[in-house]
Amino acid sequence: MSQITHREPQKEFVTATAITSLIALAGLYLPVLGFLVSVFVPLPLLFYRAKLGRSQGALLLIAVTLIVASMMGQRSITATAFFFELGLVGLILSEVFAMNLSVEKTVAVTTAVVIATGGLMLALYGLLATNSLWGLMS
């Protein structure tokens, strides 16, 4: 995918952050529809990463993760990790689309990266938590 340049990249970044954060926060605070809304979190990240570039896409993921974490506070680190993983799907899909891989390889690479990242976050959380990892999972 070729990168599209615009005259106002800061405005595009703020717009991307607002749209993605609103979708993520709607996923958090809507009681019944929240899970269905949260499925759409990767889409703005996919679009704006292709539009703004790799570094701006990664910065967008970090900004949205920090916004979700600040809105959640200490209540739930798992919700923050969930939305980080969803955003990571958008970034990885955009990277794989740029490589022009087949559909099978696109799904395989995206799934492998998300599972590896999730396993790493679970292992780090298990090391930092007072309970054992097995106790956390049970």
Rosetta silent file (secondary structure, phi, psi, omega in degrees, C-alpha in Angstrom):
SEQUENCE: MSQITHREPQKEFVTATAITSLIALAGLYLPVLGFLVSVFVPLPLLFYRAKLGRSQGALLLIAVTLIVASMMGQRSITATAFFFELGLVGLILSEVFAMNLSVEKTVAVTTAVVIATGGLMLALYGLLATNSLWGLMS
SCORE:     score description
SCORE:     0.000 S_00000001
   1 L     0.000  136.798  177.712    0.000    0.000    0.000 S_00000001
   2 L   -88.023  148.136 -179.413    1.290    3.406   -0.791 S_00000001
   3 L   -82.722  132.570  178.683    1.267    6.098    1.826 S_00000001
   4 L   -94.773  129.096  179.798   -1.046    9.026    1.190 S_00000001
   5 L  -100.642  146.756  179.297    0.331   12.375    2.227 S_00000001
   6 L  -131.724  165.648 -178.926   -1.778   15.254    3.465 S_00000001
   7 L   -77.589  -27.585 -175.867   -1.155   18.841    4.361 S_00000001
   8 L  -122.792   77.281 -178.674   -2.324   18.519    7.966 S_00000001
   9 H   -68.219  -27.663  178.665   -0.979   15.269    9.481 S_00000001
  10 H   -66.828  -39.888  178.651   -1.564   16.529   13.048 S_00000001
  11 H   -65.718  -40.504  177.428   -5.254   17.003   12.337 S_00000001
  12 H   -63.277  -40.635 -179.772   -5.445   13.521   10.812 S_00000001
  13 H   -65.723  -42.872  178.725   -3.705   12.057   13.870 S_00000001
  14 H   -64.408  -41.186  177.680   -6.082   13.792   16.296 S_00000001
  15 H   -62.358  -44.702  179.108   -9.061   12.626   14.231 S_00000001
  16 H   -62.391  -42.615  178.847   -7.721    9.060   14.200 S_00000001
  17 H   -63.604  -42.865 -179.449   -7.140    9.124   17.949 S_00000001
  18 H   -65.315  -46.010 -178.515  -10.630   10.469   18.604 S_00000001
  19 H   -63.860  -47.883 -178.121  -12.389    7.950   16.361 S_00000001
  20 H   -66.741  -39.657  178.791  -10.478    4.951   17.675 S_00000001
  21 H   -66.208  -39.924  178.337  -10.813    6.060   21.302 S_00000001
  22 H   -64.404  -39.603  177.171  -14.554    6.605   20.924 S_00000001
  23 H   -64.980  -44.006  179.996  -15.007    3.133   19.480 S_00000001
  24 H   -65.017  -43.285 -179.991  -12.914    1.604   22.277 S_00000001
  25 H   -69.353  -33.264  173.514  -14.715    3.544   25.004 S_00000001
  26 H   -64.553  -37.816  175.744  -18.081    2.627   23.507 S_00000001
  27 H   -64.045  -30.550  179.125  -16.921   -0.969   23.685 S_00000001
  28 H   -79.141  -40.210 -168.022  -16.123   -0.482   27.357 S_00000001
  29 H  -104.163   -8.198  174.444  -19.187    1.378   28.503 S_00000001
  30 L   -86.436  121.176 -171.320  -22.064   -0.005   26.424 S_00000001
  31 L   -61.892  -51.978 -173.678  -23.482   -2.874   28.468 S_00000001
  32 L   -96.739  -41.786 -175.891  -24.833   -5.240   25.831 S_00000001
  33 L   -85.754   -2.652 -175.066  -23.443   -3.936   22.557 S_00000001
  34 H   -57.481  -43.189 -178.885  -19.951   -3.243   23.891 S_00000001
  35 H   -66.872  -38.716  178.984  -18.443   -6.495   22.701 S_00000001
  36 H   -68.847  -36.574  178.559  -19.900   -6.065   19.219 S_00000001
  37 H   -69.205  -36.313 -176.582  -18.686   -2.462   19.003 S_00000001
  38 H   -66.858  -17.771  177.166  -15.185   -3.415   20.135 S_00000001
  39 L   -64.273  -23.896 -177.251  -14.787   -5.626   17.061 S_00000001
  40 L   -87.890    1.880  179.656  -14.463   -2.421   15.020 S_00000001
  41 L   -60.371  -40.152 -178.722  -11.409   -1.094   16.927 S_00000001
  42 H   -66.605  -23.698 -173.093   -8.874   -2.439   14.373 S_00000001
  43 H   -63.160  -49.510  178.000  -10.523   -0.699   11.415 S_00000001
  44 H   -65.200  -33.179  177.452   -9.504    2.928   12.095 S_00000001
  45 H   -66.882  -39.460  176.201   -6.000    1.779   13.026 S_00000001
  46 H   -61.538  -46.534 -178.159   -5.765   -0.164    9.775 S_00000001
  47 H   -66.385  -50.626 -174.892   -6.951    2.815    7.763 S_00000001
  48 H   -74.625  -24.928  173.790   -4.880    5.506    9.461 S_00000001
  49 H   -67.384  -40.683  177.452   -1.717    3.397    9.565 S_00000001
  50 H   -67.815  -32.190 -176.978   -1.996    3.043    5.792 S_00000001
  51 H   -81.800  -42.060 -172.972   -2.752    6.743    5.472 S_00000001
  52 H   -99.906  -21.124 -179.652   -0.247    8.250    7.923 S_00000001
  53 L   113.372  170.775 -174.641    2.566    5.704    7.966 S_00000001
  54 H   -65.355  -47.501 -176.107    4.090    3.128   10.268 S_00000001
  55 H   -67.754  -40.190  177.999    5.400    5.427   13.000 S_00000001
  56 H   -68.104  -34.275  176.720    2.174    7.427   13.231 S_00000001
  57 H   -64.823  -43.579  177.583    0.182    4.186   13.323 S_00000001
  58 H   -65.565  -40.055  177.339    2.254    2.861   16.222 S_00000001
  59 H   -64.607  -36.114  176.607    1.943    6.203   17.996 S_00000001
  60 H   -63.862  -43.094  177.643   -1.812    6.064   17.441 S_00000001
  61 H   -61.927  -41.877  178.970   -1.983    2.615   19.062 S_00000001
  62 H   -65.517  -42.831 -179.735   -0.001    3.872   22.059 S_00000001
  63 H   -63.405  -44.513  179.925   -2.199    6.971   22.395 S_00000001
  64 H   -66.204  -39.697  177.730   -5.432    4.970   22.263 S_00000001
  65 H   -62.631  -41.646  178.005   -4.061    2.427   24.758 S_00000001
  66 H   -66.837  -36.986  177.428   -3.136    5.231   27.161 S_00000001
  67 H   -65.625  -45.181  178.275   -6.567    6.832   26.788 S_00000001
  68 H   -63.538  -42.481  179.241   -8.312    3.523   27.503 S_00000001
  69 H   -63.849  -38.637  179.968   -5.994    2.863   30.451 S_00000001
  70 H   -70.483  -33.308  177.716   -6.638    6.316   31.890 S_00000001
  71 H   -73.219  -31.489 -179.958  -10.400    5.885   31.564 S_00000001
  72 H   -82.695  -30.761 -176.973  -10.283    2.466   33.217 S_00000001
  73 L    68.105 -140.019  179.777   -7.866    3.410   35.970 S_00000001
  74 L   -90.541    3.985 -176.027   -6.865    0.494   38.163 S_00000001
  75 L   -64.593  -43.696 -173.950  -10.164   -1.300   37.642 S_00000001
  76 L  -152.918  109.213  174.548   -9.135   -3.554   34.831 S_00000001
  77 H   -78.707  -23.263 -179.541   -5.795   -4.116   33.207 S_00000001
  78 H   -68.513  -35.105  177.731   -7.344   -6.878   31.125 S_00000001
  79 H   -66.189  -39.974  177.806   -9.616   -4.430   29.284 S_00000001
  80 H   -64.453  -43.458  177.850   -6.608   -2.293   28.408 S_00000001
  81 H   -64.239  -37.392  178.598   -4.711   -5.348   27.186 S_00000001
  82 H   -61.913  -46.753 -179.216   -7.768   -6.448   25.173 S_00000001
  83 H   -72.846  -28.827  172.931   -8.015   -3.131   23.350 S_00000001
  84 H   -63.781  -44.442  178.961   -4.250   -3.052   22.816 S_00000001
  85 H   -63.079  -40.893  177.914   -4.480   -6.471   21.156 S_00000001
  86 H   -63.970  -40.829  176.795   -7.376   -5.314   18.983 S_00000001
  87 H   -66.120  -35.709  178.248   -5.404   -2.266   17.902 S_00000001
  88 H   -63.789  -34.004  176.242   -2.407   -4.453   17.195 S_00000001
  89 H   -58.487  -44.477  179.153   -4.563   -6.470   14.797 S_00000001
  90 H   -62.683  -42.293  179.764   -5.161   -3.309   12.760 S_00000001
  91 H   -67.260  -43.688 -178.394   -1.476   -2.428   12.632 S_00000001
  92 H   -66.773  -41.221  177.515   -0.354   -5.946   11.718 S_00000001
  93 H   -59.997  -41.213  178.876   -3.024   -6.267    9.035 S_00000001
  94 H   -64.404  -40.688  177.412   -1.874   -3.018    7.486 S_00000001
  95 H   -64.034  -43.273 -177.672    1.746   -4.195    7.495 S_00000001
  96 H   -70.815  -35.717  175.468    0.821   -7.537    5.947 S_00000001
  97 H   -61.837  -35.597  179.196   -1.378   -5.876    3.325 S_00000001
  98 H   -67.405  -24.328  178.986    1.636   -3.778    2.328 S_00000001
  99 L   -83.429   -7.990 -178.964    3.595   -7.006    1.739 S_00000001
 100 L    56.982   45.618  176.798    0.945   -8.282   -0.717 S_00000001
 101 L   -83.852  165.702  177.456    0.730  -11.710    0.921 S_00000001
 102 L   -70.646  168.394 -179.136   -2.040  -14.190    0.253 S_00000001
 103 H   -62.107  -41.111 -179.275   -5.134  -14.294    2.434 S_00000001
 104 H   -62.404  -45.341  179.796   -3.924  -17.438    4.208 S_00000001
 105 H   -68.703  -35.281  177.724   -0.552  -15.922    5.050 S_00000001
 106 H   -61.150  -48.109  179.614   -2.206  -12.659    6.114 S_00000001
 107 H   -66.099  -41.471 -178.453   -4.434  -14.463    8.608 S_00000001
 108 H   -64.846  -45.178 -178.903   -1.601  -16.714    9.786 S_00000001
 109 H   -65.955  -45.057 -179.673    0.869  -13.880   10.382 S_00000001
 110 H   -62.617  -44.688  179.114   -1.697  -11.684   12.130 S_00000001
 111 H   -63.251  -43.482 -178.958   -2.874  -14.543   14.338 S_00000001
 112 H   -63.466  -42.404 -179.808    0.675  -15.582   15.223 S_00000001
 113 H   -66.283  -42.088 -178.787    1.705  -12.053   16.199 S_00000001
 114 H   -68.225  -40.835  178.324   -1.412  -11.489   18.320 S_00000001
 115 H   -66.188  -41.536  178.747   -1.074  -14.865   20.083 S_00000001
 116 H   -64.358  -42.647  178.648    2.631  -14.271   20.745 S_00000001
 117 H   -65.757  -42.452  177.479    1.970  -10.779   22.102 S_00000001
 118 H   -62.829  -41.008  176.900   -0.901  -12.032   24.249 S_00000001
 119 H   -64.361  -39.667  177.638    1.259  -14.840   25.629 S_00000001
 120 H   -64.806  -43.406  178.556    4.043  -12.393   26.407 S_00000001
 121 H   -66.217  -37.334  177.580    1.648  -10.030   28.191 S_00000001
 122 H   -65.512  -40.764  178.242    0.156  -12.938   30.140 S_00000001
 123 H   -66.054  -42.252  177.835    3.618  -14.105   31.172 S_00000001
 124 H   -64.907  -40.374  177.792    4.632  -10.590   32.274 S_00000001
 125 H   -64.747  -38.699  177.316    1.392  -10.179   34.195 S_00000001
 126 H   -65.012  -34.867  177.628    1.982  -13.534   35.866 S_00000001
 127 H   -71.134  -35.433 -176.925    5.468  -12.457   36.924 S_00000001
 128 H   -85.023  -22.484 -177.558    4.251   -9.158   38.334 S_00000001
 129 L   -79.111  158.076  179.548    1.123  -10.494   40.065 S_00000001
 130 L   -78.288  -27.256  177.481    1.176  -11.911   43.546 S_00000001
 131 L   -83.157  163.413  174.513   -0.725  -15.033   42.492 S_00000001
 132 L   -75.459  163.318 -179.852    0.730  -17.755   40.320 S_00000001
 133 H   -64.478  -38.309  177.263   -0.093  -17.815   36.645 S_00000001
 134 H   -63.987  -39.074  177.110   -2.092  -20.989   37.108 S_00000001
 135 H   -65.625  -36.655  176.389   -4.074  -19.316   39.896 S_00000001
 136 H   -66.476  -40.809 -177.833   -4.805  -16.342   37.658 S_00000001
 137 H   -73.128  -31.765 -179.384   -6.068  -18.558   34.860 S_00000001
 138 L   -80.909    0.000    0.000   -8.247  -20.688   37.109 S_00000001
